[in-house]
Amino acid sequence: MTTTTVRKRAATGSLLGLALGDALGFPTEFDDVPSILAKCGPWTEMELPTPALVTDDTQMTLALGKGLRTAMDRGLLGPKRLERPVREEFVDWYQSPENNRAPGRTCLVACNLLKDESRLWQDAGQIGSKGCGANMRVAPIGLIPGLSDEQRAGAAQLQSGLTHGHPTALAASDLTAHAVRLLAQGAEPTGLVGLLRSYAYDNRSHYHERWLGDLWTRSQDPTPEHFIARGWDECLGALDRLQEAVRTASPETDPCLATGEGWIAEEAMATGLLCFLWFVDEPLTALRRAACTSGDSDSIACLAGAFAGAHLGADAWPTEWADRIEYRGDLLTLGALWDA
């Protein structure tokens, strides 16, 4: 890990940014832009709600983060070592009375199935769902130091498969974690889309069998390579739309018009990235733009916040916002662990 990563505290910044974006987008999630403007005033002046409550996006990010911490306390990260504690954390989240923040149906169905310890996780994950629920929570995998490329990709895809087994959900989770990692390590945002496209091409036909087992056989695909390539191709299409939007779309317009409403994985990734890339040095503006959207505002804003925080570090966020965020203690504890 580089000294700049340590100094800027990328993990703390990314986790706080994710939660702040989530809290900012929570009240606007099911509204169109005119309704949001009528309720909140100009989008550039949106304020963090009081209390600053988050949704299942942050709750499941913390569940994944705690599962990862447990797994890595036990030794080298591998599929079996990762699956059990993350599965337990997801089930704990599912059964918690605090799971009352309009969680997605796919996560609820899958986590209910994961309760049965005799059931293979591949049979719990919803093979037909590419909802954004898996990539909105994957940031911790991009923030943990010391993982190999194979561990990071495999872990990102496995944690997706526990709930969202569609190949596009797997690929978008992998890409989102990779983007967070690149930004935390100091990659230039101007070159980010190109780096992500290269990564997608390089991995297009690589099925991580060690991590995913026979997940692909639940689909209608003839081979594992065909299965995973479907996901990468949809993500490459989203990256094409993102590249065009960064160049031509106005930040004054709803970003969902350019890159999609974010209810599905590749659109949440692309629209979250668009808001970040429009306002690379203005992280609060990026969050506000993401929260004032016609789509899945909390998920788009939590991803924009994760990218901005990974890039700029913990100091990106004003103290008066960071001090008020729900689950602040848990976010700071995991951030400090991975920044150390």
Secondary structure, 3 states (H helix, E strand, C coil): CCHHHHHHCHHHHHHHHHHHHHHHHHHHCCCCHHHHHHHHCCHHHCCCCCCECCCHHHHHHHHHHHHHHHHHHCCCCCHHHHHHHHHHHHHHHHHCCCCCCCCCHHHHHHHHHHCCCCCCHHHHCECCCCECCCCCCCHHHHHCCCCCHHHHHHHHHHHHHCCECCHHHHHHHHHHHHHHHHHHCCCCHHHHHHHHHHHHHHHCCCCCHHHHCCHHHHCCCCCHHHHHHHHHHHHHHHHHHHHHHHHHCCCCCCCHHHHCCCCEHHHHHHHHHHHHHHCCCCHHHHHHHHHCCCCCHHHHHHHHHHHHHHHHCHHHCCHHHHCCECCHHHHHHHHHHHHC
